[in-house]
Structure formats: structure tokens, C-alpha cells
Amino acid sequence: MVVTWFHDASTTLRRRANVAIRRSAGLSQGPPDFCDDPNEAYSVVDGVARVVHGDLPSMLIGGVGSLFFQMLHPYAMAGVAQHSRYQEDALGRLLSTANFINATTYGSKSSAEAAIARVLNVHRFVHGVADDGTPYDANDPHLLLWVHCAEISMFLRAYRRFGQRPLTDDDADRYVLEMAPLAHDLGLDDAPRTVEELNATLRSFRPELRLSADGQMARDFIIHGVIKTRLQRGVFRLMVLSSWRLLDPWAQELLDVHPSALLDHAIIRPATRAVCFFMRLAVPPARRQVAIVSPPSTTTT
């Protein structure tokens, strides 16, 4: 009887914690719908992307890192500043991004294609002139390449540092390769297919990168303005500091942040790993899937 009560109580607490954590992150309460049929799924059913994207704590850290990284391109940042309400509805924007990742990682081809079509349609209206007088367009393949590479590099680095299980170098290459078809469907023909190609592409953007006035405003908002409650603010601060350490030193310098390596190894990284551990108790990572092939149809013609 005591064992049963303890089990029921712990299950209830875990369920409540799951909802609270997902709400705090701006996410919908339920996990994404899985499409396990390799003939119907958009992504590789038993692939690395589903492992990386299924770990909420490291995805949150990688997501924050990708925001900091992406804002270093002044034209990508101009599009966000001029065509979004990220300061008024930061969690809503995060929810839209999370729903897109869920649809293209775990969903069927039809649900993923619908999500991609929505993004492409929004991008049609995102164009203008940056602070230096240069026109920009969200559907410019060059800008799309930057956003794609900055995002997947941060997700991958965050998982390799804070994820539930180790990834081999082959796993990392496979992740980059698995993300290439999505990049193609968003308008890219030259997305990297290995970690080496990914890093080389990111380095090629360095001459274009700088922290614009819009970027400074976005940086300061993420650091100070996203989270309001005291407990959530403490956890989010850990994620911010951990995300900075995912960036290469040259990117930290451009962003004008200077995380301490000693503090990171002694306090920040262990504390962040502890937070990730407890978050996984409430929000378990997505299960590693096995492809379920639909049986052949018995219908005759």
C-alpha cells in the first residue's frame, strides 16, 4: 500500500513538473506526435536527429546559443528586429520554433511539408534594408545557410556537452547529414553534410559578422528580459552562461561576452548538468526509435 501510494504520488509530481517545465519554456504541454513508419516519416526514424532534438534540456541550451550566434549576422538580425515581436512575445516565438522542429523531426511527410510551407510563406514578407543600407531578404539562400548552420551547430554542441548519452564523431556527422534535406526544402542546395563542412561554412561567414545595434538590443533582452520569476531566472542564467561556452572564442568576442573558463568548469557546467538531470526526470528524452515498416497492402486491383 505504501509502495503504491509512493508510486502514484511520484507519478503525479512528475506529471505536474513536466507541465510546469514545458510551460516555462513556452512549449505546448504534450510531446510531439511520432511517425514511426519510415515510408511516411519526414526524418530518419532511427536517426541521430531524433535523439538530439528529443532531449529538452540540451535543446534549450542549444536554442539559446543559436539565438546569440545568429544575431551576429546583421542582415539576419535586421529581419528579426523589423519583422517580429520577439520582445513582446518571446515565448510565443520559441513555441513556433519548437513546433517547427517537432514537425520536421518527428512528424509525417505531410505535417513537415505543411510546417515548411508556413515558414516559406512567412519569409516572403521578411525583407527590408539593414542598418548599413544593404537590402536583405529572408529567403536569400545565403542568409538561410547562415541560420541553418548556426542553429544545428549549437544544437549539436549542446547535446555533446549536456545530452543524455555520448555521441561519436560518426553520430555527429550523421546528424549534420540528416539535417541537410530540411535545409534543401527550405531553399538551400549547398547545406553541409559533415561536421567538418559545417565548421568550414561557419568560418566562411566570419568577415560578414558583427554585433549591430539591433543585435546588442537582442543580446541584452535575452540576458535580462526573457524570464521574470526568480527561480526560472536562476536556471535560465545557467543556460545563458552555458550557451556562451558553446561559441568559439571569436564569436564570444564579437558578441562582447567573456565567460570564465575556470568558473565554467568549476561551477557553471556541473550546475547545468544537475539541472539537466532533474529536468529529464520530469520531461524524459524522446525514446530511441526503431523503424516500423507498414505491412504491404493486401488490396488487389
NULO-844638 format. One record per atom (N, C-alpha, C): x negated, y, z. Coordinates in steps of 0.05 Angstrom, whole numbers, padded with zeros to 5 digits, always signed. Atoms other than C-alpha are relative to their C-alpha. Layout:
N
XYZ
...
REM end
This chain:
301
-00017-00024+00000
+00000+00000+00000
-00017+00025+00000
+00018-00023-00001
-00056+00048+00018
-00015+00004-00027
+00014-00001+00026
-00093+00030-00046
+00018+00011-00021
-00019-00010+00020
-00031+00042-00087
+00005+00030+00003
-00004-00029-00005
-00019+00110-00054
-00024+00016-00010
+00024-00015+00008
-00091+00130-00066
-00002+00001-00030
+00001+00000+00030
-00088+00109-00139
+00020+00019-00011
-00020-00018+00010
-00023+00147-00150
-00007+00029+00005
+00008-00028-00006
-00049+00209-00115
-00023+00009-00017
+00023-00008+00017
-00115+00209-00153
+00009+00004-00029
-00009-00004+00028
-00078+00200-00219
+00015+00026-00003
-00015-00026+00001
-00032+00259-00203
-00019+00023+00001
+00020-00022-00002
-00091+00303-00183
-00015+00002-00026
+00015-00001+00025
-00129+00283-00246
+00017+00012-00022
-00018-00011+00021
-00068+00299-00289
+00003+00030+00003
-00002-00029-00005
-00060+00367-00256
-00025+00015-00008
+00025-00012+00006
-00133+00382-00263
-00004+00001-00030
+00002+00000+00029
-00130+00362-00336
+00014+00024-00012
-00017-00021+00010
-00074+00411-00350
-00013+00027+00007
+00011-00026-00009
-00108+00467-00309
-00025+00006-00016
+00025-00005+00014
-00175+00459-00344
+00006+00007-00029
-00006-00006+00027
-00145+00457-00413
+00014+00027-00003
-00012-00026+00001
-00102+00518-00398
-00020+00022+00004
+00021-00020-00006
-00162+00556-00370
-00017+00004-00025
+00015-00003+00025
-00198+00542-00436
+00016+00009-00023
-00017-00010+00022
-00139+00566-00476
+00010-00022-00018
-00007+00023+00017
-00124+00496-00502
+00028-00010+00006
-00026+00012-00005
-00058+00461-00511
-00002-00023+00020
+00001+00019-00022
-00040+00412-00456
-00007-00028-00010
+00004+00027+00009
-00041+00349-00497
-00025-00004-00017
+00023+00006+00017
-00101+00315-00530
+00009-00002-00029
-00008+00001+00028
-00102+00314-00606
+00010-00027-00008
-00009+00025+00011
-00066+00261-00645
-00022-00013-00017
+00022+00014+00014
-00114+00208-00671
+00011-00014-00025
-00005+00017+00024
-00112+00179-00741
-00022-00020-00002
+00021+00021-00001
-00150+00113-00736
-00003-00014-00027
+00001+00015+00025
-00137+00089-00807
-00020+00014-00018
+00021-00013+00016
-00200+00103-00849
+00011+00009-00028
-00012-00008+00026
-00156+00107-00911
+00017+00025+00002
-00018-00023-00004
-00113+00162-00881
-00014+00023+00015
+00014-00020-00017
-00162+00199-00834
-00017+00019-00018
+00017-00019+00015
-00197+00262-00858
-00029-00004+00006
+00029+00003-00007
-00262+00250-00820
-00006-00030+00003
+00009+00028-00004
-00302+00186-00809
+00010-00009+00027
-00014+00009-00024
-00262+00147-00758
-00019-00008+00022
+00019+00009-00021
-00321+00115-00722
-00026+00017-00001
+00023-00017+00004
-00367+00174-00736
-00010+00014+00025
+00012-00015-00021
-00411+00218-00693
+00016+00025+00006
-00015-00025-00005
-00367+00280-00702
+00022-00004+00020
-00022+00005-00019
-00311+00248-00663
-00011-00003+00028
+00013+00001-00026
-00360+00235-00606
-00007+00027+00010
+00009-00027-00007
-00389+00305-00606
+00024+00018+00007
-00023-00018-00004
-00322+00341-00613
+00019-00010+00021
-00018+00011-00020
-00288+00296-00563
-00009+00005+00028
+00011-00006-00027
-00330+00320-00504
+00005+00029+00006
-00008-00028-00005
-00295+00382-00478
-00021+00017+00013
+00019-00018-00013
-00349+00409-00431
-00022+00009-00018
+00022-00008+00018
-00405+00408-00482
+00010+00016-00023
-00012-00016+00022
-00358+00434-00536
+00005+00029+00009
-00004-00027-00010
-00341+00494-00492
-00026+00015+00000
+00027-00013+00000
-00415+00509-00482
-00009+00006-00028
+00007-00004+00028
-00429+00499-00556
+00016+00021-00013
-00018-00020+00012
-00369+00541-00574
-00008+00029+00008
+00010-00026-00009
-00394+00599-00531
-00026+00007-00015
+00025-00005+00014
-00463+00591-00562
+00004+00007-00029
-00005-00006+00028
-00435+00592-00632
+00011+00029-00003
-00010-00028+00001
-00399+00658-00617
-00023+00019+00002
+00024-00017-00002
-00464+00690-00594
-00017-00001-00025
+00016+00003+00023
-00501+00662-00653
+00012+00013-00025
-00013-00010+00024
-00450+00680-00706
+00001+00031-00001
-00002-00029+00000
-00445+00752-00683
-00025+00014-00008
+00025-00012+00009
-00517+00763-00703
+00000+00007-00030
-00002-00008+00028
-00496+00767-00776
+00020+00024-00001
-00017-00024-00001
-00469+00839-00784
+00025-00002-00017
-00023+00001+00017
-00422+00821-00840
+00021-00020+00010
-00019+00018-00013
-00391+00761-00806
+00013+00014+00025
-00010-00014-00024
-00384+00804-00743
+00019+00022-00008
-00018-00021+00009
-00352+00860-00782
+00027-00011-00007
-00026+00012+00005
-00298+00813-00806
+00016-00006+00025
-00013+00006-00026
-00283+00791-00735
+00010+00026+00013
-00007-00025-00014
-00283+00862-00708
+00023+00015-00014
-00020-00016+00015
-00240+00892-00763
+00026-00015-00005
-00023+00015+00009
-00191+00835-00774
+00010-00020+00021
-00010+00017-00021
-00179+00801-00707
+00006+00016+00025
-00007-00013-00026
-00152+00817-00638
-00014-00016+00022
+00013+00018-00018
-00205+00778-00601
-00001+00010+00029
+00001-00010-00028
-00207+00825-00541
+00028-00001+00013
-00027+00001-00011
-00131+00826-00533
+00009-00029+00003
-00010+00028-00001
-00122+00751-00545
-00023-00019-00004
+00024+00016+00004
-00189+00717-00535
+00007-00030+00002
-00007+00028-00003
-00159+00651-00511
+00017-00010-00023
-00016+00008+00023
-00109+00651-00568
-00018-00006-00024
+00018+00005+00022
-00166+00656-00618
-00015-00026+00005
+00013+00025-00006
-00201+00599-00582
+00018-00023-00005
-00019+00021+00005
-00138+00558-00586
+00002-00006-00030
-00001+00004+00029
-00134+00569-00661
-00024-00016-00010
+00024+00015+00008
-00206+00546-00669
+00001-00028+00009
-00001+00027-00010
-00195+00486-00625
+00020-00017-00016
-00020+00015+00015
-00132+00465-00663
-00011-00007-00028
+00012+00005+00026
-00171+00471-00729
-00020-00023+00003
+00020+00022-00004
-00228+00427-00702
+00014-00026+00005
-00015+00025-00006
-00178+00376-00675
+00012-00011-00026
-00013+00010+00024
-00141+00372-00741
-00019-00011-00020
+00019+00009+00019
-00203+00364-00783
-00019-00022+00011
+00017+00022-00012
-00238+00316-00735
+00016-00025+00005
-00015+00023-00008
-00182+00271-00712
+00025-00005-00016
-00025+00002+00013
-00124+00283-00758
-00001-00015-00027
-00003+00013+00027
-00099+00253-00823
-00010+00020-00021
+00007-00017+00022
-00119+00280-00890
+00020+00022-00004
-00021-00020+00005
-00053+00316-00897
-00001+00022+00021
+00001-00021-00021
-00058+00351-00829
-00025+00017-00002
+00025-00015+00003
-00130+00370-00841
+00001+00019-00024
-00002-00017+00024
-00116+00397-00911
+00018+00023+00005
-00018-00022-00006
-00059+00438-00883
-00014+00021+00017
+00015-00019-00018
-00105+00468-00829
-00020+00015-00017
+00020-00013+00017
-00158+00483-00882
+00014+00021-00018
-00015-00019+00017
-00106+00516-00927
+00007+00025+00016
-00007-00023-00017
-00085+00561-00869
-00024+00018+00004
+00025-00016-00004
-00157+00583-00857
-00006+00015-00026
+00007-00013+00026
-00169+00597-00931
+00020+00023-00006
-00019-00021+00005
-00105+00637-00934
-00005+00025+00017
+00007-00023-00017
-00125+00680-00874
-00024+00014-00011
+00025-00011+00010
-00194+00690-00905
+00005+00019-00024
-00006-00016+00024
-00161+00721-00967
+00003+00030+00008
-00005-00027-00009
-00144+00783-00925
-00023+00012+00016
+00023-00010-00016
-00211+00788-00888
-00022+00009-00018
+00021-00012+00016
-00253+00835-00928
+00000+00030+00007
+00002-00028-00006
-00278+00906-00920
-00029+00009-00004
+00026-00012+00002
-00341+00947-00910
-00013+00000+00028
+00015+00002-00025
-00393+00935-00856
-00011+00028+00008
+00010-00025-00010
-00427+00989-00815
-00022+00013-00017
+00021-00011+00017
-00483+00997-00866
+00010+00006-00028
-00012-00006+00026
-00434+01008-00924
+00001-00023-00019
+00000+00023+00018
-00441+00938-00952
+00027-00014+00001
-00026+00015+00000
-00376+00903-00974
-00005-00029+00010
+00001+00028-00008
-00362+00835-00943
+00027-00013-00006
-00024+00016+00006
-00312+00780-00957
-00002-00026+00015
+00001+00024-00017
-00295+00722-00910
-00003-00025-00017
+00002+00024+00018
-00291+00674-00970
-00026+00000-00015
+00027+00000+00012
-00362+00693-00992
-00014-00026+00008
+00014+00025-00007
-00398+00625-00995
-00024+00004+00018
+00024-00005-00016
-00460+00656-00965
+00007+00005+00029
-00009-00004-00028
-00423+00680-00903
+00012-00025+00011
-00011+00026-00009
-00385+00614-00899
-00023-00019+00008
+00023+00017-00007
-00453+00579-00899
-00011+00007+00027
+00010-00009-00026
-00477+00621-00841
+00018-00010+00023
-00018+00007-00022
-00415+00609-00799
+00000-00030+00004
+00000+00029-00002
-00415+00534-00814
-00025-00009+00014
+00026+00009-00011
-00489+00525-00797
-00003+00009+00029
+00003-00009-00027
-00487+00568-00735
+00018-00016+00019
-00019+00015-00016
-00426+00531-00709
-00009-00029+00006
+00007+00028-00004
-00448+00459-00720
-00026-00003+00014
+00025+00002-00014
-00518+00473-00695
+00004+00003+00030
-00005-00004-00029
-00491+00498-00628
+00015-00023+00011
-00014+00023-00010
-00442+00441-00621
-00019-00024+00004
+00019+00022-00002
-00497+00391-00635
-00020+00004+00023
+00019-00005-00021
-00548+00423-00589
+00013-00002+00028
-00014+00001-00026
-00497+00430-00533
+00005-00029+00008
-00005+00029-00007
-00478+00356-00538
-00026-00014+00007
+00025+00014-00006
-00550+00333-00540
-00011+00008+00028
+00010-00008-00027
-00564+00373-00476
+00020-00007+00022
-00019+00003-00021
-00499+00365-00438
+00021-00022-00005
-00020+00020+00007
-00459+00310-00473
-00001-00025+00018
-00003+00023-00017
-00437+00245-00442
-00021-00021-00004
+00020+00021+00005
-00487+00200-00476
-00021+00011-00019
+00021-00010+00018
-00553+00209-00514
+00007-00005-00029
-00002+00004+00029
-00554+00219-00588
-00028-00003-00011
+00026+00003+00013
-00611+00193-00630
-00003+00020-00022
+00004-00018+00023
-00642+00234-00686
+00017-00009-00024
-00017+00010+00022
-00605+00189-00735
+00029+00008+00004
-00027-00009-00006
-00540+00205-00699
+00004+00029-00007
-00001-00029+00005
-00555+00279-00704
+00002+00006-00030
-00002-00003+00029
-00568+00274-00779
+00027-00009-00010
-00026+00010+00009
-00504+00234-00787
+00022+00021+00006
-00020-00021-00007
-00465+00289-00751
+00000+00022-00021
+00002-00021+00020
-00491+00342-00799
+00012-00009-00026
-00010+00011+00025
-00475+00297-00858
+00031-00002+00001
-00029+00003-00002
-00404+00284-00833
+00015+00026-00001
-00013-00026+00001
-00390+00358-00828
-00002+00013-00027
+00003-00012+00027
-00411+00372-00900
+00026+00000-00017
-00025-00001+00016
-00344+00351-00932
+00019+00022+00008
-00017-00022-00009
-00307+00401-00888
-00010+00026-00011
+00011-00025+00011
-00355+00456-00909
+00007+00002-00030
-00007+00000+00029
-00343+00436-00982
+00029+00009-00004
-00028-00007+00004
-00268+00441-00974
+00006+00028+00008
-00004-00028-00007
-00276+00510-00944
-00014+00019-00020
+00012-00016+00021
-00315+00533-01005
-00030-00001-00003
+00029+00002+00002
-00387+00510-00997
-00008-00024-00016
+00011+00022+00015
-00426+00468-01046
-00028-00008+00009
+00027+00005-00007
-00493+00471-01012
-00004-00003+00030
+00002+00003-00029
-00479+00453-00939
-00023-00020+00006
+00021+00018-00007
-00538+00420-00904
+00010-00028+00007
-00008+00028-00005
-00537+00344-00896
-00018-00014+00020
+00017+00011-00021
-00592+00333-00845
-00006+00023+00020
+00008-00020-00020
-00616+00369-00782
-00023+00017-00011
+00022-00015+00012
-00679+00389-00819
+00010+00021-00019
-00012-00020+00018
-00638+00422-00874
+00016+00021+00015
-00016-00019-00016
-00593+00454-00822
-00018+00021+00012
+00018-00019-00013
-00651+00486-00785
-00014+00018-00021
+00013-00016+00022
-00684+00509-00851
+00020+00021-00010
-00021-00019+00009
-00618+00541-00872
+00003+00023+00020
-00003-00021-00020
-00612+00578-00806
-00024+00019+00000
+00024-00017+00002
-00684+00603-00812
+00001+00019-00024
-00002-00017+00025
-00669+00629-00882
+00017+00025+00004
-00017-00023-00005
-00617+00676-00853
-00013+00021+00017
+00012-00019-00020
-00665+00710-00804
-00003+00028-00010
+00003-00028+00009
-00680+00771-00848
+00026+00015-00001
-00026-00014+00002
-00605+00786-00852
+00012+00006+00028
-00013-00001-00026
-00591+00782-00777
-00009+00024+00016
+00005-00021-00019
-00585+00838-00728
+00025+00003+00018
-00022-00004-00017
-00541+00857-00670
+00012+00028-00005
-00013-00025+00007
-00494+00911-00697
+00015+00011+00025
-00015-00012-00021
-00453+00958-00654
+00024-00018+00007
-00022+00019-00005
-00394+00910-00663
-00009-00025+00014
+00012+00023-00013
-00439+00853-00643
-00005+00005+00029
+00005-00007-00028
-00460+00889-00579
+00026+00000+00016
-00026+00000-00014
-00387+00900-00561
+00010-00028+00005
-00009+00028-00003
-00370+00827-00574
-00017-00015+00021
+00018+00013-00019
-00431+00803-00535
+00008+00008+00029
-00006-00009-00027
-00413+00845-00474
+00028-00009+00008
-00026+00009-00007
-00340+00825-00478
+00000-00030+00008
+00002+00028-00007
-00357+00751-00478
-00013-00004+00028
+00014+00003-00026
-00404+00760-00419
+00017+00009+00023
-00014-00013-00023
-00358+00804-00376
+00030+00000-00002
-00028-00006+00003
-00288+00807-00404
+00019-00023-00005
-00018+00022+00009
-00261+00739-00424
+00015-00012+00024
-00011+00015-00023
-00249+00706-00356
+00005+00020+00023
-00008-00019-00021
-00213+00742-00299
-00002-00011+00028
+00000+00011-00027
-00206+00695-00240
-00028-00006+00010
+00027+00002-00011
-00265+00688-00192
-00012-00028-00005
+00011+00027+00004
-00273+00611-00196
-00006-00005-00029
+00004+00004+00028
-00265+00608-00271
-00024+00017-00010
+00022-00018+00008
-00313+00667-00278
-00027-00012+00007
+00025+00013-00008
-00367+00629-00240
-00008-00023-00018
+00005+00023+00019
-00360+00567-00284
-00007+00011-00027
+00005-00011+00027
-00358+00609-00347
-00027+00013-00001
+00026-00012+00000
-00420+00646-00326
-00022-00021-00004
+00019+00022+00004
-00457+00580-00322
-00001-00008-00030
-00001+00007+00028
-00433+00564-00392
-00013+00020-00018
+00013-00021+00016
-00456+00631-00419
-00030-00003+00002
+00029+00002-00004
-00526+00623-00388
-00010-00025-00014
+00009+00025+00013
-00530+00551-00414
+00001+00003-00030
-00003-00003+00029
-00507+00572-00483
-00024+00017-00011
+00023-00016+00009
-00563+00624-00488
-00025-00017-00003
+00024+00018+00002
-00615+00569-00476
+00002-00019-00024
-00002+00015+00024
-00587+00533-00537
-00012+00014-00024
+00010-00016+00022
-00610+00590-00581
-00031+00000-00001
+00029-00002+00003
-00680+00594-00609
-00009+00027+00012
+00010-00025-00012
-00724+00648-00577
+00004+00025-00018
-00004-00023+00018
-00719+00693-00639
+00029+00009+00001
-00028-00008-00001
-00643+00691-00634
+00007+00013+00027
-00003-00013-00026
-00645+00707-00559
-00010+00029-00001
+00011-00027+00002
-00689+00767-00576
+00019+00018-00015
-00018-00016+00015
-00641+00792-00629
+00025+00006+00016
-00024-00004-00017
-00583+00783-00581
-00005+00017+00024
+00009-00016-00023
-00623+00820-00528
+00009-00013+00026
-00004+00015-00025
-00613+00766-00475
-00026-00014+00006
+00026+00011-00008
-00671+00739-00435
+00003-00020+00022
-00004+00020-00021
-00653+00675-00398
-00027-00011+00010
+00025+00009-00013
-00705+00650-00349
-00002-00031-00003
+00004+00029+00004
-00733+00581-00367
-00002-00013+00028
+00003+00011-00027
-00751+00569-00293
+00027-00003+00014
-00026+00001-00012
-00682+00587-00269
+00018-00020-00013
-00016+00020+00014
-00651+00545-00323
-00005-00028+00009
+00007+00027-00008
-00689+00482-00305
+00006-00006+00029
-00003+00004-00029
-00683+00492-00230
+00029+00001+00009
-00027-00004-00011
-00611+00515-00222
+00022-00002-00022
-00022-00003+00019
-00571+00531-00285
+00007-00027-00013
-00006+00025+00014
-00578+00465-00323
+00011-00021+00019
-00012+00020-00019
-00567+00419-00262
+00029+00008+00008
-00027-00009-00008
-00506+00461-00240
+00019-00004-00023
-00017+00003+00023
-00478+00460-00311
+00007-00030-00005
-00005+00029+00003
-00486+00384-00315
+00019-00010+00021
-00019+00008-00021
-00450+00377-00249
+00029+00009-00008
-00027-00010+00008
-00392+00420-00275
+00010-00018-00023
-00009+00017+00022
-00390+00378-00339
+00009-00027+00010
-00008+00026-00012
-00387+00314-00297
+00028+00001+00011
-00026-00002-00013
-00327+00338-00257
+00022+00007-00020
-00020-00005+00021
-00292+00365-00319
+00007-00026-00014
-00006+00026+00014
-00298+00296-00351
+00017-00018+00017
-00018+00016-00017
-00264+00264-00291
+00029+00008-00005
-00027-00009+00005
-00203+00307-00306
+00008-00001-00029
-00005+00001+00029
-00210+00310-00382
-00020-00019-00012
+00019+00019+00010
-00243+00246-00405
-00006+00005-00029
+00007-00003+00028
-00281+00249-00471
+00017-00018-00018
-00014+00017+00020
-00247+00222-00533
-00013-00027-00002
+00011+00027+00002
-00255+00148-00538
-00014-00005-00026
+00014+00007+00024
-00304+00120-00587
+00018-00019-00016
-00021+00014+00015
-00260+00094-00642
-00012-00022-00018
+00006+00021+00019
-00260+00033-00685
+00020+00002-00023
-00018-00003+00023
-00232+00037-00755
+00021-00022+00000
-00022+00019+00002
-00164+00005-00760
+00011+00002-00029
-00008+00000+00028
-00151-00013-00832
+00029-00008-00003
-00027+00007+00004
-00079-00013-00853
+00002-00025-00016
-00003+00025+00015
-00055-00081-00877
+00010+00005-00028
-00009-00004+00027
-00044-00088-00951
+00031-00002-00002
-00029+00001+00003
+00027-00075-00973
+00009-00026-00013
-00012+00025+00011
+00070-00136-00987
+00022+00006-00020
-00021-00008+00019
+00117-00097-01031
-00009-00007-00028
+00006+00008+00028
+00119-00125-01102
+00015+00019-00018
-00012-00017+00020
+00135-00086-01163
+00011-00016-00023
REM end
